[in-house]
Amino acid sequence: MLYNKYRKPILPIVVFSYDENKTEKTEYMISFPFFHVLTFNFLMLELRKKNWRDYIESNNPVAAALLSKMGYKETEKVQVKKEF
């Protein structure tokens, strides 16, 4: 419906915030044995695979909000919370 309203291209992005590393596909598919309904492709951002130090200087409030879900060692836990 966003495209219908604004007539601008939409870039689908999914943000995974799992507490452990997982491997996910970049596509969602719905089909039946007799009929293919939908294939939806998207870009993927896996927070756990990002290093929190790369985003600590960012002025982006979303990056700051997602710091706690990014990859860090258990020994860095207190430092991440302080920086946040």
Phi, psi and omega per residue, in radians:
M1 nan -0.464 3.086
L2 -1.091 -0.725 3.119
Y3 -1.119 -0.734 3.119
N4 -1.045 -0.633 -3.090
K5 -1.376 -0.792 -2.998
Y6 -1.835 -0.264 -3.128
R7 0.938 0.740 3.092
K8 -2.119 2.602 3.094
P9 -1.097 2.521 -3.138
I10 -2.047 2.236 3.132
L11 -1.784 1.916 -3.120
P12 -1.353 2.200 3.133
I13 -2.291 2.343 3.059
V14 -1.951 2.412 3.129
V15 -1.949 2.018 3.094
F16 -1.691 2.256 -3.107
S17 -2.155 0.629 3.113
Y18 -1.042 2.665 3.085
D19 -1.421 -0.245 3.105
E20 -2.186 2.818 3.108
N21 -1.267 2.290 3.084
K22 -2.338 2.761 3.042
T23 -1.892 2.114 -3.117
E24 -2.072 2.731 3.060
K25 -1.495 2.787 3.112
T26 -1.792 0.499 -3.113
E27 -2.612 2.520 3.072
Y28 -2.122 2.276 -3.050
M29 -2.268 2.436 3.029
I30 -2.161 2.203 3.101
S31 -2.740 2.821 3.051
F32 -2.058 2.835 3.120
P33 -0.995 -0.437 -3.085
F34 -1.884 -0.077 -3.050
F35 -2.777 2.243 3.044
H36 -1.555 2.114 -3.051
V37 -1.628 -0.887 -2.956
L38 -2.706 2.448 2.891
T39 -2.238 2.112 -3.079
F40 -2.069 2.080 3.124
N41 -1.803 2.550 -3.124
F42 -2.620 2.772 3.003
L43 -1.449 2.659 -3.032
M44 -2.172 2.376 3.026
L45 -2.122 1.963 3.127
E46 -1.807 1.814 -3.043
L47 -1.045 -0.675 -3.087
R48 -1.064 -0.456 -3.112
K49 -1.580 -0.005 3.092
K50 -1.709 2.500 3.109
N51 -1.517 2.199 -3.079
W52 -1.061 -0.515 -3.113
R53 -1.139 -0.475 3.140
D54 -1.227 -0.271 -3.052
Y55 -2.043 -0.010 -3.040
I56 -1.176 -0.522 -3.128
E57 -1.551 -0.023 -3.084
S58 -1.215 2.486 3.056
N59 -1.527 0.022 -3.103
N60 -1.374 2.059 -3.123
P61 -1.136 -0.459 3.098
V62 -1.175 -0.725 3.099
A63 -1.049 -0.740 3.124
A64 -1.109 -0.712 -3.125
A65 -1.162 -0.490 -3.085
L66 -1.650 -0.020 -3.118
L67 -0.939 -0.725 -3.050
S68 -1.177 -0.296 3.123
K69 -1.700 -0.080 -3.141
M70 -1.412 2.940 -3.095
G71 -1.240 2.243 3.028
Y72 -2.686 2.738 3.108
K73 -1.402 2.743 -3.141
E74 -1.022 -0.579 3.135
T75 -1.247 -0.293 3.137
E76 -1.654 -0.020 -3.025
K77 -0.961 -0.806 -3.122
V78 -1.166 -0.711 -3.133
Q79 -1.119 -0.705 3.103
V80 -1.058 -0.779 -3.141
K81 -1.117 -0.662 3.112
K82 -1.137 -0.798 -3.118
E83 -1.119 -0.610 -3.134
F84 -1.125 nan nan
